[in-house]
């Protein structure tokens, strides 16, 4: 499954700081349809994310009935990204 969407990078300070992009509701619903087939536990969904010319592997996190995409430091550095940047991303999930 390949999904493409645009989102804004936001910061979560929790016990360990992370940067995320929220998956829009329509795409989150598509992911939810295959979640039980691909999750490795706790609702985490293995995926790869591409922004610009950079692709990294990650796992989607369930949040508030949807999903969020962690934006790893390697991806931020490679593409010069920061909080409040709007990004076009491709999300690949092997279903």
VOBA-1610 file (N, C-alpha, C; in pm, whole numbers, padded with zeros to 5 digits, always signed):
BEGIN
Unk+00085-00117+00000Unk+00000+00000+00000Unk+00090+00124+00000Unk+00065+00212-00094Unk+00138+00339-00099Unk+00038+00452-00085Unk+00063+00538+00011Unk-00021+00654+00035Unk+00063+00780+00019Unk+00003+00882-00038Unk+00069+01012-00051Unk-00021+01118+00011Unk+00040+01206+00089Unk-00037+01315+00149Unk+00059+01425+00193Unk+00001+01538+00229Unk+00076+01653+00278Unk+00040+01675+00424Unk+00140+01707+00504Unk+00115+01734+00644Unk+00219+01828+00701Unk+00193+01875+00822Unk+00282+01967+00890Unk+00356+01895+01002Unk+00486+01917+01011Unk+00567+01854+01116Unk+00537+01922+01249Unk+00509+01839+01351Unk+00484+01891+01485Unk+00571+01818+01585Unk+00588+01881+01700Unk+00681+01835+01803Unk+00604+01782+01923Unk+00647+01665+01972Unk+00592+01608+02094Unk+00706+01591+02193Unk+00691+01650+02308Unk+00801+01653+02403Unk+00806+01531+02493Unk+00709+01451+02508Unk+00706+01331+02590Unk+00836+01295+02661Unk+00849+01174+02711Unk+00971+01132+02779Unk+01095+01143+02689Unk+01075+01122+02561Unk+01181+01142+02462Unk+01120+01226+02350Unk+01184+01334+02310Unk+01122+01421+02210Unk+01116+01355+02071Unk+01008+01381+02002Unk+00988+01329+01867Unk+00924+01436+01781Unk+00943+01421+01649Unk+00874+01503+01551Unk+00785+01409+01470Unk+00664+01455+01438Unk+00566+01373+01369Unk+00495+01451+01261Unk+00432+01377+01169Unk+00330+01428+01079Unk+00207+01339+01102Unk+00092+01400+01122Unk-00032+01324+01141Unk-00084+01273+01008Unk-00129+01148+01006Unk-00188+01090+00886Unk-00332+01143+00877Unk-00371+01198+00761Unk-00508+01249+00746Unk-00612+01138+00768Unk-00734+01175+00808Unk-00836+01075+00842Unk-00865+00971+00732Unk-00875+01012+00607Unk-00906+00916+00500Unk-00795+00812+00486Unk-00670+00856+00490Unk-00557+00764+00480Unk-00546+00677+00605Unk-00575+00735+00722Unk-00571+00658+00847Unk-00675+00545+00842Unk-00790+00571+00783Unk-00893+00468+00771Unk-00845+00354+00681Unk-00773+00387+00574Unk-00718+00282+00486Unk-00615+00198+00561Unk-00531+00264+00641Unk-00432+00192+00719Unk-00501+00101+00821Unk-00605+00152+00886Unk-00677+00073+00987Unk-00734-00056+00928Unk-00771-00053+00800Unk-00825-00172+00735Unk-00723-00286+00726Unk-00594-00253+00719Unk-00491-00357+00708Unk-00408-00371+00835Unk-00438-00290+00936Unk-00355-00285+01057Unk-00336-00422+01121Unk-00442-00500+01132Unk-00430-00630+01199Unk-00340-00726+01123Unk-00322-00703+00994Unk-00235-00789+00913Unk-00088-00752+00923Unk-00059-00628+00960Unk+00080-00581+00953Unk+00139-00536+01086Unk+00057-00516+01188Unk+00111-00466+01315Unk+00203-00569+01380Unk+00302-00520+01451Unk+00388-00610+01528Unk+00361-00594+01677Unk+00254-00528+01712Unk+00213-00512+01852Unk+00192-00366+01887Unk+00112-00342+01990Unk+00081-00208+02040Unk+00024-00117+01932Unk-00024-00174+01822Unk-00080-00095+01714Unk+00022-00032+01621Unk+00151-00061+01644Unk+00258-00005+01561Unk+00254-00070+01421Unk+00270+00012+01318Unk+00263-00034+01180Unk+00398-00007+01112Unk+00474-00113+01075Unk+00600-00089+01006Unk+00576-00026+00868Unk+00661+00070+00834Unk+00642+00143+00709Unk+00774+00208+00668Unk+00776+00257+00547Unk+00885+00345+00505Unk+00822+00477+00462Unk+00895+00584+00486Unk+00845+00716+00452Unk+00948+00785+00363Unk+00898+00850+00259Unk+00984+00925+00168Unk+00939+01070+00167Unk+01035+01158+00192Unk+01014+01302+00178Unk+01130+01351+00092Unk+01095+01423-00014Unk+01200+01468-00106Unk+01269+01346-00166Unk+01402+01345-00158Unk+01479+01234-00212Unk+01525+01135-00106Unk+01469+01143+00014Unk+01516+01060+00124Unk+01406+00964+00170Unk+01443+00837+00185Unk+01352+00735+00235Unk+01413+00672+00360Unk+01331+00656+00463Unk+01374+00589+00586Unk+01267+00489+00627Unk+01308+00386+00700Unk+01212+00294+00758Unk+01172+00346+00895Unk+01049+00318+00933Unk+00995+00365+01059Unk+00876+00280+01095Unk+00803+00320+01194Unk+00675+00257+01230Unk+00576+00367+01264Unk+00456+00352+01211Unk+00349+00446+01244Unk+00303+00419+01385Unk+00272+00524+01458Unk+00222+00513+01594Unk+00073+00541+01594Unk-00005+00459+01665Unk-00147+00493+01678Unk-00163+00611+01773Unk-00252+00704+01739Unk-00276+00820+01825Unk-00415+00875+01797Unk-00495+00886+01901Unk-00627+00949+01894Unk-00714+00891+01783Unk-00712+00760+01765Unk-00794+00694+01664Unk-00736+00699+01524Unk-00619+00758+01508Unk-00552+00764+01378Unk-00409+00718+01393Unk-00323+00773+01311Unk-00181+00737+01314Unk-00095+00861+01295Unk+00027+00855+01348Unk+00124+00960+01325Unk+00251+00896+01270Unk+00320+00971+01184Unk+00444+00926+01121Unk+00561+00994+01191Unk+00649+00916+01256Unk+00768+00978+01314Unk+00860+01030+01203Unk+00910+01150+01220Unk+01003+01208+01125Unk+01142+01201+01190Unk+01214+01095+01152Unk+01344+01069+01214Unk+01444+01182+01190Unk+01538+01192+01281Unk+01643+01294+01272Unk+01718+01284+01139Unk+01747+01161+01095Unk+01818+01142+00968Unk+01740+01203+00852Unk+01609+01189+00854Unk+01524+01246+00750Unk+01520+01399+00762Unk+01509+01448+00884Unk+01508+01593+00906Unk+01638+01655+00854Unk+01750+01594+00891Unk+01880+01648+00850Unk+01899+01641+00699Unk+01865+01528+00640Unk+01886+01509+00495Unk+01803+01606+00412Unk+01683+01639+00459Unk+01592+01724+00382Unk+01580+01866+00440Unk+01655+01896+00547Unk+01651+02030+00606Unk+01514+02066+00663Unk+01455+01973+00738Unk+01319+01991+00788Unk+01316+02030+00935Unk+01209+02098+00973Unk+01189+02137+01112Unk+01043+02150+01145Unk+01015+02183+01269Unk+00879+02200+01318Unk+00806+02305+01233Unk+00681+02278+01206Unk+00590+02363+01129Unk+00616+02362+00978Unk+00714+02284+00932Unk+00734+02270+00787Unk+00622+02183+00731Unk+00566+02223+00618Unk+00468+02142+00548Unk+00543+02054+00450Unk+00514+01924+00451Unk+00586+01829+00367Unk+00491+01743+00288Unk+00533+01707+00168Unk+00464+01605+00088Unk+00537+01475+00116Unk+00463+01373+00155Unk+00531+01247+00185Unk+00462+01130+00121Unk+00541+01027+00096Unk+00489+00898+00048Unk+00513+00799+00159Unk+00411+00722+00187Unk+00415+00624+00294Unk+00391+00487+00233Unk+00483+00394+00254Unk+00470+00259+00201Unk+00452+00160+00316Unk+00345+00083+00307Unk+00314-00019+00407Unk+00299-00151+00331Unk+00372-00253+00373Unk+00359-00385+00310Unk+00241-00458+00373Unk+00134-00466+00299Unk+00012-00532+00351Unk-00008-00667+00288
//
